[in-house]
Amino acid sequence: MNIARADIDALNAMLTVKVEKADYETGVEATLRDYRRKAQIPGFRPGMVPMGVIKKMYQKSITADEVFKKVSEGISQYIKDNQLHVLGEPLPNKDTQSIDFDTQTDFEFTYDVALAPAVQLNISKQITVPYYTVSVTDDEVQQRINAYRRYYGKMVPLEKIEKNALVRVDLTQHKENAHSVKAALLSLMVIPEAEQETLLGLAVGNTVEVNVRKLLTNDADCAAFLSVTKERLATIDPVFTLTIGEITSVELAEISQSFFDDLYGKDVVTSEEAFADRVKSELHSEAAGKSERRFAADVRSTLMERASLKLPEAFLKRWLLLTSDGKMTEDEVEKDFPSLADSLRWQLITEHILKQENIEVTEDDLLTVAKQTVLQRLTMYYGTNNISEDRLTEFARAMLNRSEERDSLAKHAAQHQVIAYIRGAVTVEQKEVSHEQLKGMLAEA
């Protein structure tokens, strides 16, 4: 078998693969013998089917399989031997002539190959990247304390709707194709203040006409409230008659030693001052995580702009379309390509730095990233990342024992290592912002 390379430009090449009968006939003969040994054909004893019959039935398909297998193996070996850094996978050239396995014994295939651009980066103190820090205010500490007290509080009945009340309501419509909901739970805390006035002071059994899209401006929240899908939500008239059912409110837990013990464990916190300090530390830790994510995003955009990597876009779009198995259309590929291309550019930069600086990911690095992931999930789903170190380590190790999660965490760990290297190599400019400002920056990243 002979493979020849022809460069189209710096990012695209063609591989022409010539396959002769001698390259594949041994494999074809071995497979035919195996088929003959296993064949069960009426009129013949097992293993005694004439080879001519086997060839007539299977030789064409076996030859095709063996030829394509040799081509695939040959291209892979060629790429490895010549140390080609390719993007995606080689694709058959559109102008490749059709193959006739009935008449041909020698074959020629042409494949398009995308070559990765060379990464050239001079990372030094001349590069400045901002790092945004957040100062935790007393109001934010008090808000978190109240959130904990609400979580450990108890439900108490109310005669009338007050601010922060939880209300069970029935929703009805008197029209054709009406929609109704029974005993839906509505929290005044998520309703815009101007709309709360419609409900404040109402008692059990009272009715009022409301526009649910004004009460709940988030589509997902509104759909859940009406027990419909987000798609169905758009078809529903938002005006309902709302009937007040049960009215309750959360009575905040008393600040006491038992409250501290429930929250952090026995005698971990023993005073209100220590409690406030602990909460402030939690908020600092959460803000630091957000600051790190924004810093990583700024590092990424800064280095990608400096590297200015050009990609073989036409090939990559074609490769994405073919490998999506019909899940993506050409329009979807065009729409998603900019973000996919940026991800690929950053991957190339990361691989370049890891190799150039001989950076390796250790088991300790993996464990650290796994712990951070556990804490992030606890905060996301439960509103707190309070957990003992032993339990945190137990959860982290369990994640690392799952192969898919381990692979994902390994990629994250490599990213962390690269960011850590860059942090020490560039000039980091400290800037102080509010929580809301940092939140907005993360949304933009």
Secondary structure, DSSP 8 states (H G I E B T S, - for coil): -EEEEEESSSSEEEEEEEE-HHHHHHHHHHHHHHHHHH---TTS-TT-S-HHHHHHHHHHHHHHHHHHHHHHHHHHHHHHHTT--EEEEEEE-TT-----TTT-SSEEEEEEEEE--------STTSEEEEEEE---HHHHHHHHHHHHHHT-EEEE-SB--TT-EEEEEEE--STT---EEEEEEEGGGS-HHHHTTTTT-BTT-EEEEEHHHH--SHHHHHHHHT--HHHHTTS--EEEEEEEEEEEEE----SHHHHHHHH-TTT--SHHHHHHHHHHHHHHHHHHHHHHHHHHHHHHHHHHHH-----HHHHHHHHHHHTTTSS-HHHHHHHHHHHHHHHHHHHHHHHHHHHTT----HHHHHHHHHHHHHHHHHHHHS-----HHHHHHHHHHHHTSHHHHHHHHHHHHHHHHHHHHHHHSEEEEEEE-HHHHHHHHHH-
